[in-house]
């Protein structure tokens, strides 16, 4: 009852300094409270409280109410639950950006890898492609060693930076992204334009408790977090048919590769 009777400040239970400086509604703590003009303000940290007390007029409303930040949504759920379909519809309806997290990671390293990577993408035929390339070069000139300067240049161009290597390890083996890598990716969606002014729905992030803890430690608070729950049989019904079709196509390509390899080896023997 006492809490209800308190006269809270313009930002209610949110930190006014986080709103002013980062344009983020960050819940304040009662232990970091301060009183100004007979109103109580809550702050996310003691440093922000001290900053407010030095120049409180910068963080309160004067002639018109404080502007609230746009909607930021985190959409979670298992693979195959339909997150991306829902996220696109919500983003279109609300006029906010749609960010598919793993797709965004793919785009960051696509200039180097030249193709999407991970357990859901076809990588089994790469070894056969290399064999065919070597046999084709051997067929052109068996007497000379295979030295292709263009191939060496392409190998040098594929060298990844530390950030790109961490992203590749995450997509390939689900290794956790370190905080310094997430700083380069995630923070901008809250603090940089055009996302800062328009808002977004973040599809598929955070994916683990460590990533959720990362958001909390950086003060990146979503306004809404939605978790889609779906029955296992519904996921299987959605994912199995396209996966089976893709496997058949991949199997057919593999048989065609083997046939071409066999023909190349026969030509080399001749």
Secondary structure, 3 states (H helix, E strand, C coil): CHHHHCCECCCCCECHHHHHHHCCCCECEEEEEEEECCEEEEECCHHHHHHHHHCHHHCCCCCCCCCCCCCEEEEEECCCCCHHHHHHHHHHHHCCEEEEHHHHHHHHHHHHHCCCCCCCCCCCCHHHHHHHHHHHHHHHCCCCCCCCHHHHHHHHHCCCCHHHHHHHHHHHHCCCCCHHHHHHHCHHHHHCCCHHHHCEEEECCCCCHHHHHHHHHCCCCCCEEEEECCCHHHHHHHHHHHHHHHHHHHHHHHHHHHHHHHHHHHHHHC
